[in-house]
Amino acid sequence: MAVESLAKEFYTMFKRNILAEIKNPQNTTMQEALDKFNDQKKEFFYEINTQGKYHILKEKMKKSIVRIVREHF
């Protein structure tokens, strides 16, 4: 659920870029594609941190993680 939520958020932020790339694939090198992805990743992390979405997600996952850790250790 958490990964799905993050994926939806990422898709929402970069929907235009993703759809444009699907419609008109660019002949970019692997390094250029990796650099573009890393830039998008940085922008995404900055956005979820500044809007407080990361904190909300962390709090939702906290109970489950604590429960799992207690069961195993």
FENSUL-V859399 format. One record per residue. N is the residue number from 1. RES is the residue in three letters. OMEGA is omega in radians with two decimals (none if undefined). NEAR is the number of other ideal C-beta (glycine too) atoms within 12 Angstrom. Layout:
N;RES;OMEGA;NEAR / N;RES;OMEGA;NEAR
This chain:
1;MET;-3.13;11 / 2;ALA;3.14;20 / 3;VAL;3.12;11 / 4;GLU;3.12;11 / 5;SER;3.11;19 / 6;LEU;3.13;24 / 7;ALA;3.10;15 / 8;LYS;3.13;18 / 9;GLU;3.11;23 / 10;PHE;-3.14;23 / 11;TYR;3.13;17 / 12;THR;-3.13;17 / 13;MET;-3.00;23 / 14;PHE;-3.09;23 / 15;LYS;-3.12;15 / 16;ARG;-3.13;13 / 17;ASN;-3.11;22 / 18;ILE;-3.14;19 / 19;LEU;3.11;12 / 20;ALA;3.13;13 / 21;GLU;3.12;18 / 22;ILE;-3.11;12 / 23;LYS;-3.10;10 / 24;ASN;-3.12;11 / 25;PRO;3.13;11 / 26;GLN;3.04;13 / 27;ASN;-3.14;9 / 28;THR;3.09;14 / 29;THR;3.12;10 / 30;MET;-3.14;10 / 31;GLN;3.11;10 / 32;GLU;3.12;13 / 33;ALA;3.12;17 / 34;LEU;3.10;13 / 35;ASP;3.13;14 / 36;LYS;3.12;21 / 37;PHE;3.13;20 / 38;ASN;3.07;14 / 39;ASP;3.11;16 / 40;GLN;3.14;23 / 41;LYS;3.10;18 / 42;LYS;3.13;15 / 43;GLU;3.13;19 / 44;PHE;3.14;26 / 45;PHE;3.10;19 / 46;TYR;-3.10;15 / 47;GLU;-3.11;20 / 48;ILE;3.09;25 / 49;ASN;-3.09;16 / 50;THR;-3.13;12 / 51;GLN;3.10;15 / 52;GLY;-3.12;12 / 53;LYS;3.11;24 / 54;TYR;-3.13;21 / 55;HIS;3.12;14 / 56;ILE;3.13;17 / 57;LEU;3.14;23 / 58;LYS;-3.13;19 / 59;GLU;3.10;15 / 60;LYS;-3.09;16 / 61;MET;-3.01;20 / 62;LYS;-3.11;15 / 63;LYS;-3.13;12 / 64;SER;-3.12;16 / 65;ILE;3.12;17 / 66;VAL;3.13;14 / 67;ARG;-3.13;12 / 68;ILE;-3.13;12 / 69;VAL;3.12;12 / 70;ARG;-3.14;10 / 71;GLU;-3.05;9 / 72;HIS;-3.10;8 / 73;PHE;none;8
